[in-house]
Amino acid sequence: MLQIVFNEISAAEISQLDTLDALELLDEFKVKEEDLAHLEDERFGKIERDGKTLYRFRSKDWRFYFEVIENHVMVHRILHKNTFRDFLFRSKLPFGEDEELAQSKQFWHLIEEGRNARSTR
């Protein structure tokens, strides 16, 4: 299992949840290298754009967006599934959630905010 590191933004996002909900989500969020190599588990997804690779972990109504840096997982954002629901509905693109997000400039802006935030190691 890879070490998981949250930046200030993702830590703040999870801290806004009810304590029991946050603990349950954190308990489910386990990432192994083989999960990312094969992406056979439907909870995981891969989003790519401009040579950047981002992974998604889906748990209940929440999405963890992260990248693997050396031997750890850096969580950039934790977003509710409805965060982009309106965008996805209006765009009516014939893609899945991950493919649609890969095309969204607003999504990548949120991720860049997370990348630029300090980690809470």
C-alpha positions as CSV (number, residue, x, y, z in Angstrom):
1,M,0.0,0.0,0.0
2,L,1.2,3.5,-0.9
3,Q,1.5,6.3,1.7
4,I,-1.3,8.8,1.4
5,V,-0.6,12.5,1.8
6,F,-3.3,15.2,1.8
7,N,-2.6,18.8,0.8
8,E,-4.2,21.7,2.7
9,I,-7.2,21.8,0.3
10,S,-8.0,18.1,0.3
11,A,-7.6,18.0,4.1
12,A,-10.0,20.9,4.5
13,E,-12.5,19.3,2.1
14,I,-12.6,16.0,4.2
15,S,-12.7,17.9,7.5
16,Q,-15.9,19.5,6.4
17,L,-17.7,16.2,6.5
18,D,-19.3,14.6,9.5
19,T,-16.6,12.9,11.6
20,L,-18.0,9.4,11.1
21,D,-18.5,9.9,7.4
22,A,-14.9,11.2,7.0
23,L,-13.5,8.3,9.0
24,E,-15.5,5.8,6.9
25,L,-14.3,7.4,3.6
26,L,-10.7,7.4,4.8
27,D,-10.9,3.8,5.8
28,E,-12.1,2.9,2.3
29,F,-9.4,4.9,0.5
30,K,-6.6,2.4,0.2
31,V,-4.4,2.5,-2.9
32,K,-2.0,-0.3,-4.0
33,E,0.3,0.0,-7.0
34,E,-1.5,-3.0,-8.7
35,D,-4.8,-1.1,-8.4
36,L,-3.3,1.7,-10.5
37,A,-1.5,-0.6,-12.9
38,H,-4.6,-2.4,-14.0
39,L,-7.6,-0.2,-13.0
40,E,-9.8,-3.3,-12.9
41,D,-11.6,-2.1,-9.8
42,E,-14.4,0.2,-10.9
43,R,-13.7,2.5,-7.9
44,F,-10.5,3.6,-9.7
45,G,-10.2,5.7,-12.8
46,K,-7.5,7.5,-14.8
47,I,-7.7,10.9,-16.2
48,E,-5.1,12.2,-18.6
49,R,-4.5,15.6,-20.3
50,D,-1.5,17.4,-21.7
51,G,0.8,14.6,-20.5
52,K,-0.5,14.7,-16.9
53,T,-2.0,11.6,-15.3
54,L,-4.4,11.9,-12.5
55,Y,-6.3,9.1,-10.7
56,R,-9.8,9.0,-9.3
57,F,-11.0,6.9,-6.4
58,R,-14.8,6.7,-6.1
59,S,-16.4,6.0,-2.7
60,K,-20.1,6.5,-2.2
61,D,-20.9,10.1,-3.3
62,W,-17.3,11.2,-3.0
63,R,-14.3,11.3,-5.5
64,F,-10.7,11.5,-4.4
65,Y,-8.5,13.0,-7.2
66,F,-4.8,12.2,-6.7
67,E,-1.5,11.5,-8.4
68,V,1.3,9.1,-7.5
69,I,4.6,10.9,-6.8
70,E,7.5,8.5,-6.1
71,N,6.2,6.2,-3.4
72,H,3.2,8.1,-2.2
73,V,-0.3,9.2,-3.2
74,M,-0.8,13.0,-3.2
75,V,-4.5,13.8,-2.8
76,H,-5.3,17.1,-4.6
77,R,-9.0,17.3,-4.1
78,I,-12.0,15.4,-2.5
79,L,-15.2,16.4,-4.3
80,H,-18.8,15.4,-4.0
81,K,-20.1,13.7,-7.2
82,N,-22.6,16.5,-7.7
83,T,-19.7,19.0,-8.0
84,F,-19.6,18.4,-11.7
85,R,-23.0,16.9,-12.3
86,D,-24.4,20.2,-13.7
87,F,-21.5,20.5,-16.0
88,L,-21.8,16.9,-17.2
89,F,-25.5,17.3,-17.7
90,R,-25.2,20.5,-19.7
91,S,-22.3,19.2,-21.9
92,K,-24.1,16.0,-22.9
93,L,-20.9,14.5,-24.1
94,P,-20.9,10.8,-25.0
95,F,-18.2,9.9,-22.6
96,G,-17.9,8.6,-19.1
97,E,-17.3,10.7,-16.0
98,D,-13.5,10.5,-16.2
99,E,-13.3,11.3,-19.9
100,E,-15.6,14.3,-19.5
101,L,-13.6,15.7,-16.6
102,A,-10.4,15.2,-18.6
103,Q,-11.8,17.8,-21.1
104,S,-12.9,20.3,-18.5
105,K,-10.7,23.3,-17.9
106,Q,-12.5,24.1,-14.7
107,F,-11.7,20.6,-13.3
108,W,-8.0,21.0,-14.1
109,H,-8.0,24.4,-12.5
110,L,-9.3,22.8,-9.3
111,I,-6.6,20.1,-9.5
112,E,-3.9,22.7,-10.1
113,E,-5.0,24.5,-6.9
114,G,-4.6,21.3,-5.1
115,R,-1.1,20.6,-6.6
116,N,0.0,24.1,-5.5
117,A,-1.3,23.7,-2.0
118,R,1.1,22.7,0.8
119,S,0.9,19.1,2.0
120,T,-0.2,18.3,5.5
121,R,2.4,15.6,6.2
